[in-house]
Amino acid sequence: MERKEIESAMEAMLFAAGDEVSAADLAAVLKVSELEVRSVLDDYADRLRYEQRGIQLIRIEDKVQLCTNAEYAGWVQELLAPQRTKPLTQSALETLSIIAYRQPITRRDIEIIRGVKCDYVVQALQAKGLIAVVGQSDAMGHPQLLGTTAEFLRCFHLESLADLPPLEQMLSEAAAEEAEQLEVELETPGE
């Protein structure tokens, strides 16, 4: 087996393993001496450093592992960081509230309550995993029935739908907030 082939095979095995691997294990799989494996590993590590590659070969006791070059850690972290989700829009929150309190409910019933089409909002909520189709109505055309998901419960820190605040409380709080906002607007002098 040629040196380049040994190096390529070791690189593939180390990449696939993810964890540290002993030179003895590499030698056994490749059916070459451990001394030859160590020599190829040394050359490989030197070349990765010289070429300033994005990966490096590190030694952990008598084992080796492919790791990200620390120089590029910031970029790797940025790529792998949890994606920040955008907050739900007012229309999405309204639609989600209707579904949560009235489920199972058809899209048409949501539109009647909100007074506007809700196709896009329903699709967005489904894409976020907050709602799902939970059945079909017996009404003409058998429209889909929508309901909340376990992801909805997780996102809103609820154990079950029984933990939702009573609808009357929600309505009174919303009315109080709307009245407060109206008072602020009335107090603000016109321009």
QUIHUCOR-V193580 format. One record per residue. N is the residue number from 1. PHI is phi in whole degrees, 0 to 359 (none if undefined). OMEGA is omega in degrees with one decimal (999 if undefined). D_FIRST is the distance of its C-alpha to the first C-alpha in Angstrom with 2 decimals. Layout:
n:N phi:PHI omega:OMEGA d_first:D_FIRST
n:N phi:PHI omega:OMEGA d_first:D_FIRST
//
This chain:
n:1 phi:none omega:-178.2 d_first:0.00
n:2 phi:283 omega:-177.4 d_first:3.80
n:3 phi:302 omega:-179.0 d_first:6.64
n:4 phi:297 omega:179.5 d_first:8.49
n:5 phi:293 omega:177.0 d_first:6.56
n:6 phi:299 omega:-179.7 d_first:6.69
n:7 phi:298 omega:-179.0 d_first:10.20
n:8 phi:297 omega:179.5 d_first:11.22
n:9 phi:295 omega:178.6 d_first:10.47
n:10 phi:295 omega:178.7 d_first:12.34
n:11 phi:301 omega:179.7 d_first:15.00
n:12 phi:297 omega:-179.4 d_first:15.64
n:13 phi:294 omega:179.9 d_first:15.97
n:14 phi:293 omega:178.4 d_first:18.20
n:15 phi:297 omega:-178.1 d_first:20.22
n:16 phi:292 omega:-177.9 d_first:20.84
n:17 phi:293 omega:-178.7 d_first:21.68
n:18 phi:77 omega:179.0 d_first:24.25
n:19 phi:262 omega:179.1 d_first:24.89
n:20 phi:288 omega:-178.1 d_first:23.30
n:21 phi:227 omega:-179.6 d_first:20.27
n:22 phi:279 omega:176.2 d_first:19.46
n:23 phi:298 omega:179.3 d_first:16.43
n:24 phi:296 omega:178.7 d_first:16.66
n:25 phi:294 omega:177.5 d_first:16.54
n:26 phi:299 omega:-179.4 d_first:13.47
n:27 phi:298 omega:-178.9 d_first:11.70
n:28 phi:296 omega:-179.8 d_first:13.27
n:29 phi:292 omega:-176.9 d_first:12.26
n:30 phi:277 omega:-179.6 d_first:8.52
n:31 phi:58 omega:174.7 d_first:8.91
n:32 phi:228 omega:-177.9 d_first:8.04
n:33 phi:285 omega:177.2 d_first:11.13
n:34 phi:296 omega:178.0 d_first:13.66
n:35 phi:299 omega:179.6 d_first:14.19
n:36 phi:294 omega:177.8 d_first:10.79
n:37 phi:301 omega:-179.7 d_first:11.50
n:38 phi:297 omega:179.0 d_first:14.98
n:39 phi:295 omega:179.3 d_first:14.16
n:40 phi:295 omega:178.3 d_first:12.17
n:41 phi:298 omega:178.5 d_first:15.11
n:42 phi:300 omega:179.9 d_first:17.62
n:43 phi:297 omega:-179.5 d_first:16.49
n:44 phi:297 omega:179.4 d_first:16.38
n:45 phi:299 omega:178.9 d_first:19.83
n:46 phi:298 omega:-178.8 d_first:21.22
n:47 phi:295 omega:177.5 d_first:20.31
n:48 phi:300 omega:178.3 d_first:21.91
n:49 phi:293 omega:-177.6 d_first:24.98
n:50 phi:299 omega:-178.4 d_first:25.22
n:51 phi:277 omega:-179.4 d_first:25.08
n:52 phi:50 omega:-177.2 d_first:27.53
n:53 phi:285 omega:-179.7 d_first:25.68
n:54 phi:284 omega:176.2 d_first:27.35
n:55 phi:241 omega:177.1 d_first:24.90
n:56 phi:219 omega:176.3 d_first:23.97
n:57 phi:260 omega:179.2 d_first:21.79
n:58 phi:248 omega:178.5 d_first:24.26
n:59 phi:251 omega:176.8 d_first:24.14
n:60 phi:232 omega:-172.8 d_first:26.44
n:61 phi:55 omega:-177.9 d_first:26.78
n:62 phi:261 omega:-177.8 d_first:23.43
n:63 phi:241 omega:178.1 d_first:22.07
n:64 phi:231 omega:-179.4 d_first:20.96
n:65 phi:207 omega:172.0 d_first:22.16
n:66 phi:274 omega:-179.6 d_first:22.26
n:67 phi:223 omega:174.7 d_first:25.93
n:68 phi:292 omega:175.1 d_first:28.28
n:69 phi:294 omega:-176.9 d_first:29.11
n:70 phi:304 omega:179.6 d_first:32.63
n:71 phi:299 omega:-176.3 d_first:33.84
n:72 phi:252 omega:-177.1 d_first:33.75
n:73 phi:301 omega:-179.8 d_first:35.16
n:74 phi:302 omega:-180.0 d_first:38.53
n:75 phi:291 omega:179.0 d_first:37.22
n:76 phi:296 omega:179.2 d_first:35.13
n:77 phi:299 omega:-179.8 d_first:38.23
n:78 phi:297 omega:179.8 d_first:40.40
n:79 phi:293 omega:-173.9 d_first:38.18
n:80 phi:269 omega:180.0 d_first:37.85
n:81 phi:299 omega:177.7 d_first:41.43
n:82 phi:303 omega:-179.6 d_first:43.63
n:83 phi:292 omega:177.1 d_first:45.38
n:84 phi:282 omega:-179.1 d_first:48.98
n:85 phi:271 omega:177.2 d_first:51.11
n:86 phi:285 omega:177.0 d_first:54.26
n:87 phi:294 omega:179.1 d_first:57.45
n:88 phi:291 omega:177.0 d_first:59.20
n:89 phi:289 omega:178.2 d_first:61.88
n:90 phi:301 omega:-179.1 d_first:65.50
n:91 phi:293 omega:177.9 d_first:65.48
n:92 phi:292 omega:178.0 d_first:62.31
n:93 phi:296 omega:178.3 d_first:63.94
n:94 phi:298 omega:-179.0 d_first:67.14
n:95 phi:296 omega:179.3 d_first:65.36
n:96 phi:297 omega:178.0 d_first:63.28
n:97 phi:297 omega:179.3 d_first:66.48
n:98 phi:299 omega:-179.4 d_first:68.23
n:99 phi:296 omega:-177.4 d_first:65.41
n:100 phi:300 omega:-175.4 d_first:65.19
n:101 phi:273 omega:-174.8 d_first:68.93
n:102 phi:246 omega:-174.5 d_first:69.66
n:103 phi:296 omega:-7.8 d_first:66.59
n:104 phi:286 omega:-174.2 d_first:65.98
n:105 phi:218 omega:178.6 d_first:67.23
n:106 phi:273 omega:177.0 d_first:66.84
n:107 phi:301 omega:-179.3 d_first:65.92
n:108 phi:299 omega:178.6 d_first:69.40
n:109 phi:296 omega:176.8 d_first:71.07
n:110 phi:297 omega:-179.1 d_first:69.09
n:111 phi:296 omega:177.8 d_first:70.25
n:112 phi:294 omega:-179.5 d_first:73.85
n:113 phi:293 omega:-176.9 d_first:73.73
n:114 phi:280 omega:-178.9 d_first:72.06
n:115 phi:82 omega:178.8 d_first:73.94
n:116 phi:217 omega:175.2 d_first:70.90
n:117 phi:296 omega:-176.7 d_first:67.94
n:118 phi:226 omega:-178.2 d_first:64.94
n:119 phi:305 omega:-176.5 d_first:62.14
n:120 phi:296 omega:-177.8 d_first:59.93
n:121 phi:296 omega:179.4 d_first:60.60
n:122 phi:297 omega:178.1 d_first:59.88
n:123 phi:298 omega:179.6 d_first:56.56
n:124 phi:296 omega:179.0 d_first:55.64
n:125 phi:293 omega:176.0 d_first:56.59
n:126 phi:293 omega:179.8 d_first:54.56
n:127 phi:297 omega:178.4 d_first:51.52
n:128 phi:280 omega:178.7 d_first:51.89
n:129 phi:78 omega:-178.5 d_first:52.11
n:130 phi:276 omega:177.3 d_first:55.62
n:131 phi:226 omega:178.6 d_first:57.32
n:132 phi:207 omega:173.8 d_first:56.42
n:133 phi:286 omega:-177.4 d_first:58.17
n:134 phi:247 omega:179.3 d_first:59.71
n:135 phi:164 omega:177.8 d_first:61.67
n:136 phi:228 omega:-180.0 d_first:64.09
n:137 phi:284 omega:174.9 d_first:67.79
n:138 phi:277 omega:-179.3 d_first:70.37
n:139 phi:294 omega:-178.6 d_first:72.04
n:140 phi:305 omega:-179.7 d_first:72.18
n:141 phi:87 omega:179.5 d_first:68.76
n:142 phi:47 omega:179.6 d_first:67.08
n:143 phi:296 omega:-179.9 d_first:65.74
n:144 phi:291 omega:174.2 d_first:62.87
n:145 phi:258 omega:-178.0 d_first:63.78
n:146 phi:253 omega:176.6 d_first:61.99
n:147 phi:210 omega:179.3 d_first:61.48
n:148 phi:280 omega:-177.1 d_first:59.67
n:149 phi:243 omega:174.4 d_first:56.31
n:150 phi:296 omega:177.2 d_first:54.86
n:151 phi:297 omega:175.6 d_first:53.30
n:152 phi:302 omega:-179.5 d_first:56.89
n:153 phi:299 omega:-179.2 d_first:57.95
n:154 phi:297 omega:-177.7 d_first:55.02
n:155 phi:297 omega:-177.6 d_first:55.67
n:156 phi:258 omega:175.8 d_first:59.35
n:157 phi:54 omega:178.5 d_first:58.94
n:158 phi:245 omega:174.7 d_first:60.85
n:159 phi:275 omega:178.5 d_first:60.40
n:160 phi:204 omega:178.5 d_first:62.28
n:161 phi:295 omega:177.7 d_first:64.58
n:162 phi:296 omega:179.2 d_first:67.48
n:163 phi:278 omega:176.6 d_first:66.49
n:164 phi:296 omega:176.2 d_first:67.40
n:165 phi:299 omega:178.4 d_first:70.57
n:166 phi:303 omega:-176.9 d_first:73.66
n:167 phi:302 omega:179.9 d_first:74.17
n:168 phi:300 omega:179.0 d_first:77.67
n:169 phi:296 omega:179.9 d_first:76.35
n:170 phi:297 omega:-178.8 d_first:73.80
n:171 phi:294 omega:-179.1 d_first:76.53
n:172 phi:291 omega:177.0 d_first:78.96
n:173 phi:295 omega:179.2 d_first:76.37
n:174 phi:295 omega:179.2 d_first:75.48
n:175 phi:295 omega:179.0 d_first:79.19
n:176 phi:296 omega:179.1 d_first:79.81
n:177 phi:295 omega:179.4 d_first:76.92
n:178 phi:294 omega:179.1 d_first:78.22
n:179 phi:295 omega:178.6 d_first:81.74
n:180 phi:297 omega:179.1 d_first:80.49
n:181 phi:296 omega:179.3 d_first:78.60
n:182 phi:297 omega:179.1 d_first:81.75
n:183 phi:296 omega:179.4 d_first:83.82
n:184 phi:296 omega:-180.0 d_first:81.43
n:185 phi:295 omega:179.9 d_first:81.62
n:186 phi:291 omega:-179.7 d_first:85.43
n:187 phi:285 omega:-178.5 d_first:85.68
n:188 phi:286 omega:-178.7 d_first:83.55
n:189 phi:295 omega:178.6 d_first:85.99
n:190 phi:288 omega:-177.7 d_first:85.62
n:191 phi:259 omega:999 d_first:84.69
//
